[in-house]
Amino acid sequence: IQYRRIFCQNHLEAYDVITEDNLVPPDVTLYDAINFVAQAWKNVTSSTIIRSWGRAGILSSMENLDDTMHEETELKASASEEAKLEAEIINIIECLPIDDPLDIQEYIKIDNYMNIEDDLTINEIVDIVNGQDESESEKEQEEMVKIGDAIVGLDNLIKYVQQNNLEITSSLMKDLCSLK
């Protein structure tokens, strides 16, 4: 939740810097995302980790009764903290120029519904290792260069060579000109 709050806050701040010349807020970069994660990690509490480990099945609630009672106290405090964060995110989202925002729970748990990566078959893994990860459809989608574009590019190359006094052989220059 910390990350989502920081992300929303960043978007809100991004809309504050919009000008008449640039009506689109700046994109979030990978560097920004790493900083969001680092900042969110600083706000992680022990109860957050305990709750996460409990959900993952790493900690059993029957391991130790004293620990369990302590965990319950921390979980209640954590739930209160989580509710505050959710309220803060709701307030931030309401400030953003979004017509139809997601429900807060949908937004917080959106990663749970996203298919991040498909399972690869053995043949696909072998192709990736061998450098053949480009599918045939991607090869077919390579756009064909039109004759007009090729001639314009060739003209630009010849002008560039002439304007910059590049020392190329006359036979190479003749070959370039003959391609027109």
QUIQUICOR-V43795 format. One record per run of one state. SS is the DSSP state (alpha for helix, beta for strand, coil for the rest). FROM is the first residue (numbers start at 1). LEN is the number of residues. If there is no record, write none. Layout:
ss->SS from->FROM len->LEN
ss->SS from->FROM len->LEN
This chain:
ss->coil from->1 len->1
ss->alpha from->2 len->15
ss->coil from->17 len->13
ss->alpha from->30 len->13
ss->coil from->43 len->3
ss->alpha from->46 len->11
ss->coil from->57 len->8
ss->alpha from->65 len->31
ss->coil from->96 len->8
ss->alpha from->104 len->5
ss->coil from->109 len->1
ss->alpha from->110 len->4
ss->coil from->114 len->8
ss->alpha from->122 len->8
ss->coil from->130 len->6
ss->alpha from->136 len->5
ss->coil from->141 len->6
ss->alpha from->147 len->17
ss->coil from->164 len->6
ss->alpha from->170 len->9
ss->coil from->179 len->2
